[in-house]
């Protein structure tokens, strides 16, 4: 009996220490987001681009620093070109945001007016408001005074974050250059830190598998997302939506966020369509076309191209997107799946994390002649 009490006493502090560690760890992730996010982005892009740098070095003899500089400058040029092409349409959409909000408010009022069960409640609310206004403060003409609170515009609020965004992009690109130009230095340091030969081999296998799987996933998903953006842009152009190129680019970016990205895209398309067409029926057509494109992509195109090897548990993906979005905002949603790919590969090599790797993977059909490695 005394032994049982001792075990309970020992297990209690252990779990308390583990719980405290996770609380402090996730708190540190939240507080250091402005520094960690550029670092993680640079590391992920370095893992994706390292095979290119290595190929140019071995096959063409190009130094790592030269190929790294070309890749970084190419990435920066792509960002500048994309911003230049989309800046005017996005500015017009932002400036028209009050008009879109008024259109939605008008439609919502019409819908509420058609609901008979709310008519009596609305009448009572109006009577109470009329009685209260008779005793309240009024202007010289006897009418209630209207108070208008002017807040900064959406564009003004967005410009406040521009310096921080530019600084983060610059830090990411500079750090990416140093990571790519270092070549295989990371792997050499990794091998030296491992104590035994088996640990050295396992560390190299983990690093190479993460690099290969992450590169394969991001290249494949990027190609799929570009095709989805083109399809969405053409469909919205066909039904007469304004700036279909912007919505196509938005669909490409938002599709990196599983599940929630398509919902955000459909919501924005529905908001603009409601303003342009003036009724719910007309606004539903672009939303349904967007939904059809994402359904074909998610149910047929992606599983066929990505394959079973890179598929992950849908519930785990949703939880990861929600969790990293809670910790790091929208950028965390974009990083959720790449981080899951890295964790999944790492868990396959570490025996205590096997259960975590199984949870992140989809259920594989078992066959009699299947060789599970």
C-alpha positions in Angstrom: 0.0 0.0 0.0 2.9 2.3 0.8 4.4 1.5 -2.6 1.2 2.6 -4.4 1.1 5.9 -2.5 4.8 6.5 -3.3 4.1 5.9 -7.0 1.2 8.3 -7.0 3.3 10.9 -5.2 6.1 10.5 -7.8 3.8 10.6 -10.8 1.9 13.7 -9.7 4.9 16.1 -9.8 6.1 14.6 -13.1 2.8 15.4 -14.9 2.8 18.8 -13.2 6.3 19.5 -14.6 5.2 18.4 -18.1 2.1 20.5 -18.0 4.0 23.5 -16.8 6.6 23.0 -19.6 3.9 23.0 -22.3 2.2 26.1 -20.8 5.5 28.0 -20.8 6.5 26.6 -24.2 3.3 27.7 -26.0 3.3 31.0 -24.1 6.8 31.6 -25.5 5.7 30.7 -29.0 2.9 33.3 -28.7 5.1 36.1 -27.2 7.9 35.6 -29.6 5.8 35.3 -32.8 7.3 38.4 -34.4 10.7 36.8 -34.3 9.9 33.1 -34.7 7.6 33.5 -37.7 10.3 34.9 -40.1 12.8 32.3 -38.8 10.4 29.4 -39.4 9.4 30.7 -42.8 13.1 31.0 -43.8 13.8 27.4 -42.6 10.8 26.0 -44.5 11.8 27.7 -47.7 15.4 26.6 -47.2 14.3 23.0 -46.9 12.3 23.4 -50.1 15.1 25.1 -52.1 18.1 23.2 -50.7 17.7 20.4 -53.3 17.9 23.0 -56.1 21.0 24.5 -54.6 22.5 21.1 -54.2 21.7 20.1 -57.8 23.2 23.2 -59.2 26.4 22.6 -57.2 26.8 19.0 -58.1 25.7 19.0 -61.8 26.6 22.5 -62.9 29.4 23.5 -60.5 27.6 26.7 -59.4 28.6 27.9 -55.9 26.0 27.7 -53.2 26.2 31.5 -52.5 25.5 32.3 -56.2 22.5 30.0 -56.5 21.2 31.2 -53.1 21.4 34.8 -54.2 19.6 34.0 -57.5 16.8 32.2 -55.6 16.4 34.9 -53.0 16.4 37.7 -55.7 13.9 35.6 -57.7 11.6 35.2 -54.7 11.8 39.0 -54.0 11.1 39.8 -57.6 8.1 37.5 -57.6 6.7 39.2 -54.5 7.2 42.7 -56.0 5.7 41.6 -59.4 2.6 40.1 -57.6 2.1 43.2 -55.5 2.5 45.5 -58.5 -0.1 43.5 -60.6 -2.6 43.3 -57.8 -2.1 46.6 -55.9 -4.6 48.6 -57.9 -7.5 46.0 -57.8 -6.9 45.3 -54.1 -6.9 49.1 -53.4 -10.2 49.5 -55.2 -11.7 46.6 -53.2 -10.5 48.1 -49.9 -11.8 51.5 -50.8 -15.2 50.0 -51.7 -15.4 48.1 -48.4 -18.1 50.5 -46.9 -20.3 50.0 -50.0 -20.0 46.2 -49.6 -20.9 46.5 -45.9 -23.9 48.6 -46.6 -25.1 46.2 -49.3 -24.9 43.3 -46.9 -26.7 45.3 -44.2 -29.5 46.1 -46.6 -29.9 42.5 -47.6 -30.0 41.4 -44.0 -32.7 44.0 -43.2 -34.8 42.7 -46.1 -34.4 39.1 -44.8 -35.3 40.1 -41.3 -38.4 42.0 -42.6 -39.6 38.8 -44.3 -39.6 36.8 -41.1 -43.0 37.2 -39.5 -42.1 35.8 -36.2 -39.8 38.8 -35.5 -42.4 41.5 -36.4 -43.9 41.7 -33.0 -40.6 41.8 -31.3 -39.4 44.6 -33.6 -42.6 46.6 -32.9 -42.1 46.3 -29.2 -38.5 47.3 -29.5 -39.6 50.4 -31.5 -42.2 51.4 -29.0 -39.7 51.1 -26.1 -37.2 53.1 -28.1 -39.8 55.8 -28.9 -40.7 56.1 -25.2 -37.1 56.4 -24.2 -36.3 59.0 -26.8 -39.2 61.2 -25.5 -37.4 61.6 -22.2 -33.9 61.6 -23.5 -31.8 64.4 -24.9 -33.0 65.9 -28.1 -31.8 68.7 -30.4 -33.5 72.0 -31.1 -36.0 70.5 -33.5 -37.2 67.8 -31.0 -35.5 64.9 -32.8 -32.9 62.7 -31.1 -29.4 63.8 -31.8 -27.4 61.5 -34.0 -23.9 60.6 -32.8 -21.5 59.5 -35.4 -18.2 57.9 -34.3 -15.6 58.1 -37.1 -13.0 55.3 -36.9 -9.8 55.1 -39.0 -10.4 53.5 -42.4 -9.4 50.0 -43.2 -6.7 51.2 -45.4 -5.3 53.5 -42.7 -5.2 50.6 -40.3 -3.5 48.4 -42.8 -0.7 50.9 -43.6 0.3 50.9 -39.9 1.5 47.3 -40.3 3.4 47.9 -43.5 6.8 48.7 -41.9 6.6 45.6 -39.7 5.6 43.4 -42.7 8.4 44.7 -44.8 10.9 44.2 -42.0 9.7 40.6 -41.5 10.0 39.9 -45.3 13.5 41.4 -45.4 14.7 39.4 -42.4 13.2 36.2 -43.9 14.9 36.7 -47.2 18.3 37.5 -45.6 18.2 34.6 -43.3 17.1 32.4 -46.2 20.2 33.5 -48.2 22.5 32.5 -45.3 20.8 29.1 -44.9 21.0 28.3 -48.6 24.5 29.5 -49.1 25.8 27.4 -46.2 25.2 24.2 -48.3 25.6 21.0 -46.3 27.0 22.7 -43.2 23.8 22.0 -41.3 24.1 18.3 -42.0 27.8 18.2 -41.1 27.1 19.9 -37.7 24.1 17.5 -37.2 26.3 14.5 -37.7 29.1 15.8 -35.4 26.6 16.4 -32.5 25.3 12.8 -32.5 27.1 10.5 -30.1 26.9 7.1 -31.9 27.0 6.0 -35.5 23.4 4.8 -35.4 22.2 8.2 -34.1 24.2 9.9 -36.9 22.5 7.8 -39.5 19.1 8.3 -38.0 19.6 12.1 -37.8 20.6 12.2 -41.5 17.6 10.1 -42.5 15.2 12.4 -40.6 16.7 15.6 -42.1 16.7 14.2 -45.6 13.2 12.8 -45.3 11.8 16.1 -44.0 13.5 17.9 -46.8 12.2 15.5 -49.4 8.7 15.2 -48.1 8.3 18.9 -47.5 9.7 19.9 -50.9 7.4 17.4 -52.6 4.4 18.5 -50.7 4.9 22.3 -51.2 5.8 22.0 -54.9 2.8 19.8 -55.5 0.3 21.8 -53.5 1.6 25.0 -55.2 1.0 23.6 -58.6 -2.5 22.5 -57.6 -3.3 25.9 -56.0 -2.2 27.8 -59.1 -4.5 25.6 -61.2 -7.3 26.2 -58.7 -6.7 30.0 -58.8 -6.9 30.0 -62.6 -10.1 28.0 -62.6 -11.7 30.3 -60.0 -10.7 33.4 -61.8 -12.1 32.1 -65.1 -15.4 31.1 -63.5 -15.8 34.4 -61.8 -14.9 36.3 -65.0 -17.6 34.2 -66.8 -20.3 35.3 -64.4 -19.2 39.0 -64.5 -17.5 39.4 -61.2 -15.2 42.4 -60.9 -11.4 41.9 -60.6 -11.5 38.1 -61.2 -7.7 38.1 -61.2 -7.6 39.2 -57.6 -10.0 36.4 -56.6 -8.0 33.9 -58.5 -4.8 34.9 -56.7 -6.7 35.0 -53.4 -8.0 31.4 -54.0 -4.4 30.3 -54.7 -3.2 31.7 -51.4 -6.1 30.7 -49.3 -6.0 27.1 -50.5 -2.8 26.7 -48.5 -5.1 26.8 -45.4 -7.1 23.6 -45.4 -10.9 23.8 -45.0 -10.9 27.3 -43.5 -9.3 28.9 -46.5 -12.0 27.9 -48.9 -14.7 29.1 -46.5 -13.0 32.5 -46.2 -12.7 32.7 -50.0 -16.4 31.9 -50.5 -17.4 34.4 -47.9 -15.4 37.2 -49.5 -16.7 36.3 -53.0 -20.3 36.2 -51.7 -19.8 39.7 -50.1 -18.6 41.3 -53.3 -21.2 39.4 -55.4 -24.0 40.6 -53.1 -23.0 44.2 -53.7 -22.5 43.8 -57.5 -25.7 41.8 -58.3 -27.9 43.2 -55.6 -29.7 40.0 -54.6 -29.0 36.8 -52.8 -29.8 34.6 -55.9 -27.3 36.4 -58.0 -24.7 36.4 -55.3 -25.1 32.6 -54.8 -23.9 31.8 -58.3 -20.3 32.9 -57.9 -20.2 31.3 -54.4 -21.4 28.0 -55.9 -18.8 28.1 -58.7 -16.1 28.7 -56.1 -17.4 25.8 -54.1 -17.5 23.6 -57.2 -13.8 24.4 -58.0 -12.6 23.7 -54.4 -14.7 20.5 -54.2 -13.1 19.1 -57.4 -9.7 20.1 -56.2 -10.1 18.7 -52.7 -12.0 15.5 -53.5 -10.4 14.4 -56.8 -7.4 16.4 -57.9 -5.3 16.6 -54.7 -5.8 13.0 -53.6 -4.9 11.8 -57.1 -1.7 13.9 -57.4 -0.5 14.0 -53.8 -1.1 10.3 -53.2 -1.5 8.3 -50.0 2.0 9.0 -48.8 1.5 12.6 -48.0 -2.2 12.4 -47.0 -2.9 13.3 -43.3 -5.7 12.8 -40.9 -8.4 15.4 -41.7 -9.2 15.9 -38.0 -5.6 16.4 -37.1 -5.2 18.9 -40.0 -8.2 20.9 -38.8 -6.9 21.0 -35.2 -3.5 22.0 -36.4 -4.9 24.9 -38.5 -7.1 26.1 -35.6 -4.3 25.8 -33.0 -1.5 27.5 -35.0 -4.0 30.1 -36.1 -4.8 30.8 -32.5 -1.1 31.0 -31.6 0.2 32.9 -34.7 -2.8 34.2 -36.5 -3.2 33.9 -40.3 0.5 33.1 -40.8 0.1 30.2 -38.4 -2.7 28.8 -40.5 -0.4 28.8 -43.6 2.3 27.1 -41.6 0.1 24.5 -40.0 0.4 21.8 -42.7 4.1 22.2 -43.4 4.8 21.9 -39.7 2.6 18.8 -39.6 4.6 17.2 -42.4 7.8 17.8 -40.4 6.4 16.4 -37.2 5.0 13.4 -39.0 8.3 12.5 -40.5 10.1 13.1 -37.3 7.6 10.9 -35.4 8.2 7.9 -37.7 11.8 7.7 -36.5 11.3 8.2 -32.8 9.7 5.3 -31.1 8.0 7.2 -28.2 6.3 9.4 -30.9 4.9 6.5 -33.0 1.4 7.0 -31.7 1.6 10.7 -32.7 2.7 9.7 -36.2 -0.1 7.2 -36.6 -2.6 9.9 -35.5 -1.3 12.4 -38.0 -1.5 9.8 -40.9 -4.6 8.6 -42.7 -5.7 5.1 -42.1 -3.9 2.9 -44.6 -5.8 -0.1 -46.0 -4.0 -3.3 -45.0 -3.4 -6.0 -47.6 -2.0 -9.5 -47.1 1.0 -8.8 -49.4 1.6 -5.3 -48.2 5.1 -4.6 -46.8 4.9 -2.0 -44.1 8.3 -0.3 -43.7 
